[in-house]
Amino acid sequence: MDTSQKLFELLKSLAEQLPSLLTLLACMVFAASRWKRHPRVSLVALIGLALLFLHGIAFAIIYNWMPDLLIPMPTLADAQWVRRVYLGLGLFYNTALAVAFALLLVSIFMQRSSATRYGSPA
């Protein structure tokens, strides 16, 4: 595949993710607006949201170009190598996604006071 076609595929992939990326940007603005009230929670949430944003862009690029760089010319003899390449990319994708979601989960449960349990003051 030539470079212009790869670039078109990348732009198409990013366009498909545009609603999610815009939503992540809006969530980052919202988290930043809460900075004065909850600075540590906002920081962790912003880091998690930024990682999700970068994850979407980075893996659109990685899945567009890396298979061609790692898989020279796929043939039947190379089927095992092709599976390993996609397995490695999938593991890397899901690990990066898990880290970002873990940070968001940490920010949700951070700095909870024990005085307010079950919605009413103790």
N, C-alpha and C positions, 0 to 999 in steps of 0.2 A: 504494500500500500504506500502510495507516495505521501509526502509531507503535507500537502494541501488537503488531501482527503483525511489524514489523521487529525489535522487541526479542525476540520469541519466536524468530525466525529466528537472531538473534545468539546467544541462549542455546543454541539447538540446535547451532549451529556450534561454539561453545566446548565443549559437552558431547562432541561428536565428537572434539575434540582433547584431551580430558581425559587419556587415557593418555599421550600424548606430553608434555603439560605436566607431569604428575606425574613422568615419567621424567627430564625436564630438571631439575626441582627436586631429585630424588634425586642426579643427577650433580653439581649445584651443591653440595650438602651434602658429597658425597665429595671434590670438588675443594677445598672449604674445609677439610676435615679433613686434607688434605695440605699445608696452607699453611706449617707450620713446616719441613717437609722441603724443599719446593721452592716458595718464595714467588713467584718470577717466573712459573714455569710455571702455578701455581695461579691467579695473577691473570689471565693471558691466557686460560686455560681458562674461568674464571668469567665474564669479559667475553663470550667467544664463546657460552657457554651462556645467559647472561642475554639476549644479543641474539636467540638462537633462541627463547627463551621470550617475549620481547616481540614478536618477529616473528609468532608464532602468534596472539597476542591482537590485535595491531594490525591485521594483515591480515584477521582475521575481522571487525573493525569496518569497515575500509576497504572490503572487498568487499561488505559489507552496505549501507553508506550512500552511498559515493561514486558508484556508477553512477547512482543516482537524482538526485544533486545535479548531476552533469555531463551527464546525458542527460535533457533535459526530457520530451519525449514521443516515443519512437522511432517513426519512420515509415520508409517505404522511401527517402525522400529523405535521411534521416539515417543510413543504413546505414554510410556512410563514417566519419561522426563516431563512431558506436558502436564500430566497429572500432578507431579511433584511441584511444578512451578505454580499451578493454580491452587494447590493445597497450601503452599507457603504464603501466597498472596492472600488467601482466605483467612489463614491464621493471623497474619499481620493485621488485616482489616478488622477482624472481630476483636482482637486484643486492644487495638487502638480505640475502637468503639466502646469496649467495656471500661476502659480507663476513664473516658469522658463521661459515661453514664454514672460511674462510681463517684466521680467528683460532684455531679449534680445530686446524687442521692445523699452524699455527705452534707452538702449545703442545705438540703431540706431538713435534716435532723440535727443540724448544728445549733448550739446555744439555746437549747430548750430548757426552760426553767422548770424545776420540779414543783413549783408552787401552783402552777396551773395544770392540773391533771383532769383529763376527761372533760375539758371545756369549762370547768367551774373552779374558782379559787378554793384552795384547801383551807 
